[in-house]
Amino acid sequence: MWKTTIATSLPTLLALMHCTPLSADGPPTTAPQTNTERWQLRRLHHPTPAELDRESHGSVFIYENFTDRSVDHAMDTHFERIQSMMFIGTIVTGESGEELIDPVTGEAVTEEDGCD
């Protein structure tokens, strides 16, 4: 019987992936991003063969805190993979693409997903 143990932190794993900064549309950007943001963008736009294989066998990846425009773009660009994507915490943007901010909380407005 095989046993695998991973004793590495998430930030270390993400650093090992050599993530390239990407915007939600795919091209390189100079905008500061966290390792998690870069990892999600890489995973969405440039999945590895192993990730695509898992998707083809029914795996769903949950992407978090993308803007509504980025989600729309992802759905259009990667239509053949829609069944393997779930977006939560989607940030609502205004007409010019800026994130809408709740005046009471000061936080970004997110779409209601219908879950409590």
Buried (B, 14 or more C-beta within 10 A) or exposed (E): EEEEEEEEEEEEEBEEEEBEBBBBEBEEBEEEBEBBBBBBBBBBBEBEEEBEEBBEEEEEBEBEBBBBBBBEBBEEBBEEBEEBBEBEEBBBBEEEEEBBBEEEEEEBBBEEEEEE
